[in-house]
Amino acid sequence: MTQNLERECAEVNVPLRTVVGNPELALDVVRETLVPGALDAPVRWAHVSELDDPAPYLLGAELVLTAGVNLPREPGHYVRRLRDAGVTALGFGLTPTVSETLPKPLRDACVRHGLPLVVVPPRTPFLAISRAVAVALAEAGQREQRRTAIAREALTRAAGDGMGALVTALAERLRGWVALVGPADALVASHDAPQPLPPEVADLLTTLRAGTGVRSATTELPDGTYVVAQPVYPQATAAHLLVLGRRRRFGGGDRAILAVGAALLGLVGRAGSDTAELGAAATGLLLGQGGADVLTTLLGTGECRLVAGVAHRLGPDEVAVRHDWLRARLDTPLVQVLPGPRFLAVVGASPELGGLREHGWLAVAGSPVTADGLPGALAEAQLLLARAQALGRPVAAADPLGFDALVAPGAAAGFAERVLAPLRELDRAHDRELVPTLRTWLAHHGGWDRTAAELGVHRNSVRHRIGQAERALGVDLADPETRMRLWFALRWS
């Protein structure tokens, strides 16, 4: 068994039989040098070399052409080096000035080391072989492009019918068996795949999971089956792996089709997973399931953060304002897009907020809470948004091990209720909006104009409201310690 971890698809190539079967070249294959499958081995270039050891200068899968100018009397080492370098075949040119016949030691060495040997007649110049290979590669490239385009359309249509139909279509296009493997190597979907998967495939998947980025891994099973595997995208580190096995080697076009299938499976699988999880969660809530259980079902954890966002500068474009865009960026199905535009989302981990600002969103992330604490997290999110707009950058709640942890939640809430009670009473009785005005004014460090601009009122209205708040609270808002106490009251309210 061989195993290889690859980071990109192989180049376009043609099988050796295409080159040696070209009647214009009149090449003669030494049959006893052919190992099983040798004529199907890939050729990606024809390279002329008269070096006594060209192996260090080769990439593999070449047809090496030589007239034997520097061929040693005992060519065993020369042939073995070419074979180890991955050369597909050796072409020996018969020339009156060097060798009019094929040297027997060279024939014996190629038989011994399993390197296909091709005899080039005197009337066929090496340039003609190089040109024929180049033409064959160009034609193969065009065929692969057409084949890939047709396969892409077929797989996209199949994706509309779900994951099972897509897996079957991929297996039919690549003429092999397909398995979609999830965490712990559990079989998610398959078509004609052996069950259980061979142990060599398990080793392959372990190798693949240990890598990062865009990658694939290949292996050859003892029964001659070639296997290739790669992660399901769009996340290159996704837990799901796509495995394909068949009797023929995989070319560049095969890998391109496999990549299309992996991308579509990632999209279809994630969408299907979201739908199933949301359905299960909604059903659980209707039947009285606890909020913590719902969070665990949807986010994989019983603790979450509330993320809130508002338009920043020109605001999000028509793509960034869509639910699916936010869902992918925040990695959660729990996203609500509201007029403004603005959004609310419940996430399972601390999200990356900086990337949202580049797309017209200014976002904040609240403190970790359980499901029962989500309603109260809205007040914190509003305060964080005021601070974020004042700073012009995203803001996340303080570390739970920081200052907030020094005050018990009950004591903090009681302090906030007691301090802000006079303002809330005036707001309820006379609709004066003193609490939001004070919050915005403090977030802008007492800036009248910036506060007025954010609230959409005249600066004199801001001065009037702040004066009312100062009198109602009986404090001096020019005192920085008073401002600090009020800020934490607003934060803890």
N, C-alpha and C positions, 0 to 999 in steps of 0.2 A: 504494500500500500504506500502511496506517496501522498504528501499533504503539502499545500502551498497556500499562503496568505497573500492575496493580491489586493492592491489598492486602486487599480483601474482596469478597464476592459482591455483584452488583447487587441493588437492591431489586426487589420484585414489581412487574410492569408488565403492561399489556395492549396488544395491537397497535392501531394507529390505526383499523383497519377495524372493530374491535369498537365503538368510540365512534361513528364516523360511520354505522355500520350499525344503530344503535339506532333502531327506527321511532318510538319515543315522542319522540325529540328532533327528528326531521324536518330533519336537517342536510343541506346541499347542498355536495358537494365540487366545487371548481373543477378539472376534470380536467386542464386544460393546465398546472396547477402541480405535478402529481404526477410525480416522478422514479421510475425503476424501484425497486420495493421500498418505496416511501413508505408504503403502507397497512400494511405489516408492521413499520414502525418502532415502537419502544416508547413508550407514554405512561404516566408514573408519577404524574401529577397534572394537574388542570385549574386554571389560575391566572388570575384576573382582574386586569388592570392597565391603567390609563389613563395611565401615565407615558409621556413622550416617548422614554425609553430605559430599558426595564425589564431589559435584559440583565444589568447588574451584580448583580441581585437574584435571578437564576435559577440552578438547579442543572443544567439540561439534561433533555431528554426530557419537557418539559411541553407541554400544549396551552394556549397563551396565548389568552385571550379579551379582546377589546376592542370598544368601541362607536365607537372612532375619535375620542374627545373631543379628544385632543391630537395626532391624526395630522397630520404635516406635509403640505404640498401636494405635495412631492416625497418619497415615503416610501421611496426606495431605501436610504438609510442606515439607516433604522429596520428594514427587513426584513433587510438584511445583518447587522446586529447581532444580531437574533434567531437567524438561521441560525448565526452563529458561536458563539452561546451554547449551541447544541445543542438548540434548541427543535424539537419534532417537527412541530408544525403551528400555524398562526395561525387562530383563529376570529374572524370579524368579525360582530358583531351588528347587524342592521338595526333602526334605531329611528327613529320619526317625528321626534323632536326633534333628531337629529344627522345620520344618513344613512339615507335610505329605500331607497337602492340601493347596490350595491357600487361604490366608487370605482375608475375604470379605472386610475389610476396605481398603486393598491395591487395590483390584479390583475397589471398588467404587471411590477411590481417582484418579486412572488412568482414569476412565471414566469421572470424573468431570473435570480433567485438560487436557484431550486429549492426554495422553501419552500412546502409544501402549504398551501392556503388553503381554509378551510371557512366557508360562509355560514350564519349562525344566523338563522332567521326571527324576526319580532317576537314571536310567540306562545311562543317557547321562552326562558325566563329562564336567565341564566347559572348560577343556583343549581341548576337542574335538571340542567345538564350536569355541574357539579361533583359533585352527588349521584350521578348515573349512573356517573361515573368511579370514585367511591369504592366503590360497590356492586360494580362490575366488578373492581376491585382486590381487594376482600375475597374474592369468589368465586374469583378466580385464585389468591389466597394459599392458600385451602383446598384447591384442586385440586393445587397444587404440593406441599403438605404430604402429601397422600395419595399423590401420584406418587413423592415422595422416599421415603416409608416403604416402598412396594411395591418400589421399586428397591433400597433398602437390604437388604431381605430376599433379593431375587433375587441380588444381588452377593455377599452373605454365603454363600449356598448355593453359588454358583459358585466361591468362594474355596476351598471344600473340595476341588475338583477340580484345583487348581493355578493357576499364573499364566496359562497360555494360556487356560484356560476363563474366568478372571476378565476378561481383556482382551477376549475375544469378547463376554461378557455386557455389559460396559460399552459397547462399540461398538453393540450392539443396542439398549440402553436409550436411548442418546443419538443413535441414527440417524446415525452418522458413522464415520470411520475413526479408529483408535487406534494409537499407537506408544508403547512404553516405551523410552526412550533412556538409555543408561548413560554412563559416563565416555568422553570423546573422541567423544561423540555416536554411540556404537555402538548399533545396534538390538538390544535385548534380547528384546522380544516385540512382536507387532503383529497387527492385524486390518484388512485392506484398505488399509493405509497405503501411500502412494506410496514407491517405492524407486528411487533414494535420495530422502530428504525434500527438498522444494524449498529453495533457498538462503535464501528469506525465513524459513523455519522455523529454519534454523541461526542466523540473526541473532537471532531471537526467543529461542532457547535461550541464546545468549550474554548477552542482556539479563537473562534470568531468573537465570542463574548468578551474575551480578554483584550481585544483591540479597540480602537477609537476611530471616529471619523468614517468617511466613505470607504468601504472595504468589502471584499468578498473572500471566501476561502474555498479551496477545491481539494478533492481527494479522489483516489481511484480504489474501489473496493476489490477484494480478492477475486470476485467473480467477473471482473472486467467492467463493472458499472462505474461511470464517471459521475461524480456528485459535486455540485456547486451550491454554496449557501451564502446569503447576505442578509443584513438587517432589513427590516421593513421600515420604510421612511414615511413621513418626512423627518422623524427624529433618527439620526444616525446611531444613537445609542439605545434605540428602542429594544424592548424586551423580546419582541416577536421576531423570529428569523424565518426566512423563506428558503426552503431546500428543494432542489431539483435533481433528479437522477435519471440517467439514460445510458445506453450502450455506446453512443458516439461522443467524441470530444466536443467541447463547447468553443465556438468561435466568437469573434467580436460582436457579430450580429445577434447571436444567442444571448450574450450578456447584456446587450442593449435592450432586448425584449424583456429579459429578466428584470432589469432595472425599472422598466415601465411598470411591470406587474407588481414589483415591490412597492413602488410609490402609490399605485392605485389601491393596493391592499392596505397600506397605511392609512389612506384617507377613508376608504370604505369601512375598514375595521374600527377606526376610531369613532366615526360617525355612528356606526352600528352599536358600538359599546356605549357611547353617550346615550343613545336612545333607550337602550335596554336598562342602563343604570338609572336614568331619569324616571323611566316607567316604574321600575322597582321601588325607587325612593318615594314617588308620588303615591303609589299603592300602599306602601308601608305607612305613610303619614295618614292616609284616609282610614286605615285600619288601626290607627293608634300607636304606630311604632314611634319610639323616642327619637328626638332630634339628633342625639349623638350617633345612633345607629344609621340614620340617614346620611350624616356627614361621612361616616366611615365607608358607606357604600359608594358615595359619589367621589370623595376625595382621598380615600384610603387612610384617613386619620379622623379622630374624634375632636380635633382642635383645628381652628381655622382663623383666617384674618379677613376683615372686610376691606376691600379696596374700592376707593371712590375716585372718579376722574371728572374733570371739567375741561371745556375747550381752552386751549392755550394759544394765544396770538391769533393766527388765522383759523385755528381749529383743525380738526381732523378732516381728511379728504373723504370722498365717497366710499373708499375701500376701508380706511381705518375706522370709520364710524359703524361698520357692520358688525353684527353679533359674532359671526364666524371668525372675523379677523381678531377681535378681542378675545374670543374663546381660545384661539390658537396661541396668542401672545401670553395670556395669563394661565394657560393650561388648566382651564376649569370650564365645565358646561354651565356653571351658575353665574351667568352674566345677564344683566338687565340694562338695556340702552334706553335712556330717557330723553325727553326734549331738552334743548339747551344749546348744544348737546351735552349730555353728561351720562355717566354710567355707574353702576354698582356691581360688584362681583365678590363672590365668596371663594377664596382660594385656600389651598391646603398648606402652603409654605410661603415664605417671604418672596414675593415676585420681584423681578427686575423692572423698576419703574422708569429708569433713565431712557430706555428705548422708546417708551410711549411718548415722551415729550418730543422726540424727533418727528413724530407723526401727528402732532397737533393736540396731544392729550397732556394735561397736568394731573398727575395721579398721586394719591396718598395711600398708605397701608396702615391699618389700625393694629392694635395690640392683639396677641393671640387670645382667642376666647373659645368657649364651647358653644354648642348650638343655642343653649339658653341665653347666652350673653350677646347674641347677634343683634337683637333689637336695641340694646343699650349701646352697641358699637356705632350706631348712626350718629349719635351726638359727638363722639370722639372724632369720627370721620369729618364732620362739619368743621370742627375746630382745626383739624389738621389741614383741611382744604384752605381755610382762611390763612393759615400760616404759610402754606405752599404758595398761594397767590401773592402773598406779601414778599416772599423770598424769590419767586419766579423759578422755583425748582421743586422736584418731588420731595415729599417728606414721608418718613416712616415713623411709627410710634417708637418711643424710647425703649431701650432694652429692658425686659422685665426685671433684670437684676440691678437696674439703675435706681434713680431717685424715687420713682413711683413705688418701688417695692418697699420703701421705708414707711409708707402710710397704708394702713389696712384699707381695703376697698370700702368697707362700711363707714369707717371714719371719714374717708375722702368724700364719699357721697353725702354724708351728713354735713360736712363743712360746706360743700358746694351749695347744698339746698339752703342752708342758713344764710350764707353770704349773699346769694343771688335772689332770695325771696322778695325783697322790696322791688327789684326790677321786674321780676316775673309778675308780680301783682299789678304793677302799672301797665305792663304789656297786655295782660288779660283784660283789665278794666277799660283801658283807653286805646288799645292797639297802637302803642308807641314804638315798638320794635327796638327797645333799649338794649336788650341782651344781644341780638345780632349786631347792632351798631357798636356796642362796646367790644365785642369779640373782634370785629373787623378793624376797629381803631387800634386796639392793642397789637393785633397782628402786624399792622403797618407802623408800629412804633410811634403812635400818636400823630401820624401824618394826615392832615385834614383833606388835602386834595386827593390823595390816593384812596383814602377811605370813601370819599364822596363818589369817586369814579367807579369803584367796585360796587357800591350800593345803588348807584344810579340816582343820586340825589344831589342837591346843592351843598357846597361846603358849609354854608350857614346852618343848614338843617343838621349836619353832623355836629357842629358846635353846640347847637341847641340841645340835641339829644344827650351829648356827653355831659353838658351842664346839668340836665335833669338827673342823669345817673349819679353824678357826683353828689348832688343834694339828697337824692333818695337814699344813697348808701352812707352819707355823712362822712365822706373821706376826701382826701386831697389827692387827685389823680396826677398831680405833678410829682408825687412821691414815688420813686422807683420801686420801693418795697411794697407799697400798696398795689401798684400795677402788677407786680409779681404774684401777690396773693390772689388778686382777681383773675389773673391768667390761669392759675392752677384751679381755682374754683370753676372757671369755665371748662377747663380740661376735664375735671372730675365730675362735672354735672351730667 
